Amino acid sequence: MSAGRGRALALELSYRGVRIRVLRGDITRWSSDTRPSAIVNPANSLMFMGGGVAGAIKRAGGAEIEEEARKHAPVPVGEAVATGAGRLPVDYVVHTPTMERPAMPTSREKVEAAMRAALRCAEREGIKAMAFPGLGTGVGGLRADEAAEAMMKVLKDHIDAGTGLLAVDFVAFTEELEEAFEKWARELFS
């Protein structure tokens, strides 16, 4: 798969048979030739998809994504659910809460719990390729570097324990997040 469709490839590594990439672009346009595939929504426990990445996913994929997610609410931080992807070019959206209510501040610990939950959900659903935005870096208020470090360390632990995933992409909307993802991917997977 190329980085095409409006995404710029910043970094590509392989770690224990899993392709890990850092891309710059719009996660709602991400797709993979490896299937089934999913993008991750850094959700709130109530599954309201109003702003940030969640709002972008709802606008691009359709209100049916939120409607399906809301049937599972409340979903605690540390758990995740998969829904259909509506009009998005993937098979699933994995909703992993980083906060209890919309627009709440989050923490590194909640981001780590959300990352672990998303990866467990991917394994449960048989997902082979997935893309993550920054978890907690929008309204959650976590610094890009802190979120990227937490996310990459949880991914490394997950891969080390054994995984069915073949590809994990980190899609950054900002230069700051792209640089943070790239720094921690090189640090942990090179």
Residue, then its C-alpha position, 0 to 999 in steps of 0.5 A: m500500500s502506498a501512502g497516497r490518498g492525501r497522506a505523506l509518509a514520514l516513516e516506515l519501520s518493521y518490528r517483529g513482523v508488524r509494519i509501523r508507519v507514521l503518516r501526515g494527513d486526515i485519518t478519515r481518508w486512511s485505508s489499507d490493502t490489508r483487511p480487515s482494517a480499522i481507524v481508531n476514534p479517541a472517544n468519550s465514554l458516552m460515545f458522543m461524536g461532536g468535535g475533534v477526530a470523532g466529529a471528523i469521523k462522523r462527518a466523513g463516515g455518517a451519523e450511523i457510526e455514532e448511532e451504533a456506538r451510542k448503543h454501547a454507551p457508557v463505555p469506560v476508559g480502558e474498554a473499546v468497541a468496534t462499529g461499522a465504518g459507514r462511508l469510510p474506506v475501512d471495515y471498522v471504527v474502534h471507539t476507545p474512550t480517553m475521557e468519561r465525558p465530552a471535552m474533559p481533560t485526560s491523562r497519560e494513564k487514560v491514554e495508555a488504557a485507551m491504547r491497550a483497549a483499542l489493541r485488544c478490540a482489534e485482536r477480538e475483531g480479527i483486525k489486521a491493519m489499523a490507524f491511530p490518531g493522537l489519543g488525548t492530544g485534542v480537547g484532552g489536552l495531553r502534549a503530543d510528545e507525552a501521548a506519542e510516547a505512551m501510545m508507542k510503548v503500549l504498542k511495543d508491549h502488545i507486539d512483544a506479547g504476540t499479535g495478529l496485527l500486520a500493520v499499524d499506522f499513526v496518522a498525525f494531523t499536525e507537524e508537532l504530532e508527526e514529529a512526536f510519533e516519528k521520534w518515539a517510533r524510531e526510539l522503540f522500533s528501530 
